[in-house]
């Protein structure tokens, strides 16, 4: 098999079509760096380093790591580099998750292309590969009227699963979940994401409203530092609601401990922030414990989103909707060749997703 011939970095900046708001604040721009690797036969692999502070180190802290690791790649066999990444010998343990995600995706896409396999097969996920993935619409933490309008538009576009951003104000949250259920009807799947914005007392107080609205999952109800296993187990028992954790899964060791402690019913994985290999180990542990695995994008480039799709194909719970509508919020994306959600679904090519740079982007083919 051909060795890695080159490794180049391509910075990018994305603008979201609208401000994305949640309990932590929000943003409308995303910055990152693409890692483009090629082999001597002209194949390419594209990865994305897309940090999202405060849940990952900032880009300026990740870039020296990425430059250092990219410089080591030329001359390596992709199979050897891939195996080294999986056992964490190529990069030091302190290497930031977004850098690992970029390395793993770039090398993984290149190696899977050499083998004629989708990246999901290299990751070792569930077989057979799904032909499609279900996506949930994201309803931002804005004014109630705007949130309801956003939900209605998503429903008209064919979405049947909705994630409502909450955690801003308990009274607003309680009222809005009821209005959303009334607007969308009994058949819609609704989950809420507090992004750690509630206290335990606020969660207990709003729990009856969430139960009446038939909420599927309550994602990250408490701030990560407050979301200890004992408190979460008690809240699950007291409220009768299914809890999913996202920001609490800040690193692999913490995630595995929370899964082992029975702190949640589901996990929400962002491979772009944790890295593919670490996310895969967490997903296997969650599935062994009988938990649902939800996979979500983080408003990254198409290269990062392609890796998210392949990861979801490998490890995502089949019956559940995943956070894949983030791709539709992005403009100025320098990456092409990645399927987009349509009517609440993402169709997956059987041969695997293969992202490529748009013509005219520095580093792209002429």
Rosetta blueprint (number, residue, H / E / L):
1 X L
2 X L
3 X E
4 X E
5 X E
6 X E
7 X E
8 X E
9 X E
10 X E
11 X E
12 X E
13 X E
14 X E
15 X E
16 X E
17 X E
18 X E
19 X E
20 X E
21 X E
22 X E
23 X L
24 X L
25 X E
26 X E
27 X E
28 X E
29 X E
30 X E
31 X E
32 X E
33 X E
34 X E
35 X E
36 X E
37 X E
38 X E
39 X E
40 X L
41 X L
42 X L
43 X L
44 X E
45 X E
46 X E
47 X E
48 X E
49 X E
50 X L
51 X L
52 X L
53 X L
54 X L
55 X L
56 X L
57 X L
58 X L
59 X H
60 X H
61 X H
62 X H
63 X H
64 X H
65 X H
66 X H
67 X H
68 X H
69 X H
70 X H
71 X H
72 X H
73 X H
74 X L
75 X L
76 X L
77 X E
78 X H
79 X H
80 X H
81 X H
82 X H
83 X H
84 X H
85 X H
86 X H
87 X L
88 X L
89 X L
90 X L
91 X L
92 X L
93 X L
94 X L
95 X L
96 X L
97 X H
98 X H
99 X H
100 X H
101 X H
102 X H
103 X H
104 X H
105 X H
106 X H
107 X H
108 X H
109 X H
110 X H
111 X H
112 X H
113 X H
114 X H
115 X H
116 X L
117 X L
118 X L
119 X H
120 X H
121 X H
122 X H
123 X H
124 X L
125 X L
126 X L
127 X L
128 X L
129 X L
130 X L
131 X L
132 X E
133 X E
134 X E
135 X E
136 X L
137 X E
138 X E
139 X E
140 X L
141 X L
142 X L
143 X L
144 X H
145 X H
146 X H
147 X H
148 X H
149 X H
150 X H
151 X H
152 X H
153 X H
154 X H
155 X H
156 X H
157 X L
158 X L
159 X L
160 X L
161 X E
162 X E
163 X E
164 X E
165 X E
166 X L
167 X L
168 X L
169 X L
170 X H
171 X H
172 X H
173 X H
174 X H
175 X H
176 X H
177 X H
178 X H
179 X H
180 X H
181 X H
182 X H
183 X H
184 X H
185 X L
186 X L
187 X L
188 X L
189 X E
190 X E
191 X E
192 X E
193 X E
194 X L
195 X L
196 X L
197 X L
198 X E
199 X L
200 X H
201 X H
202 X H
203 X H
204 X H
205 X H
206 X H
207 X H
208 X H
209 X H
210 X H
211 X H
212 X H
213 X L
214 X L
215 X L
216 X L
217 X L
218 X E
219 X E
220 X L
221 X L
222 X E
223 X L
224 X H
225 X H
226 X H
227 X L
228 X L
229 X H
230 X H
231 X H
232 X H
233 X H
234 X H
235 X H
236 X H
237 X H
238 X H
239 X H
240 X L
241 X L
242 X L
243 X E
244 X E
245 X E
246 X L
247 X L
248 X L
249 X L
250 X L
251 X L
252 X H
253 X H
254 X H
255 X H
256 X H
257 X H
258 X H
259 X H
260 X H
261 X L
262 X L
263 X L
264 X L
265 X L
266 X E
267 X E
268 X E
269 X E
270 X L
271 X H
272 X H
273 X H
274 X H
275 X L
276 X H
277 X H
278 X H
279 X H
280 X H
281 X H
282 X H
283 X H
284 X H
285 X H
286 X H
287 X H
288 X H
289 X L
290 X L
291 X L
292 X E
293 X E
294 X E
295 X E
296 X E
297 X L
298 X L
299 X L
300 X L
301 X L
302 X H
303 X H
304 X H
305 X H
306 X H
307 X H
308 X H
309 X H
310 X H
311 X H
312 X H
313 X H
314 X H
315 X H
316 X L
317 X L
318 X L
319 X L
320 X L
321 X L
322 X E
323 X E
324 X L
325 X H
326 X H
327 X H
328 X H
329 X H
330 X E
331 X E
332 X L
333 X L
334 X L
335 X E
336 X E
337 X L
338 X L
339 X L
340 X L
341 X L
342 X E
343 X L
344 X L
345 X E
346 X E
347 X E
348 X L
349 X L
350 X L
351 X L
352 X L
353 X L
354 X L
355 X L
356 X E
357 X E
358 X L
359 X L
360 X L
361 X L
362 X L
363 X L
364 X L
365 X L
366 X L
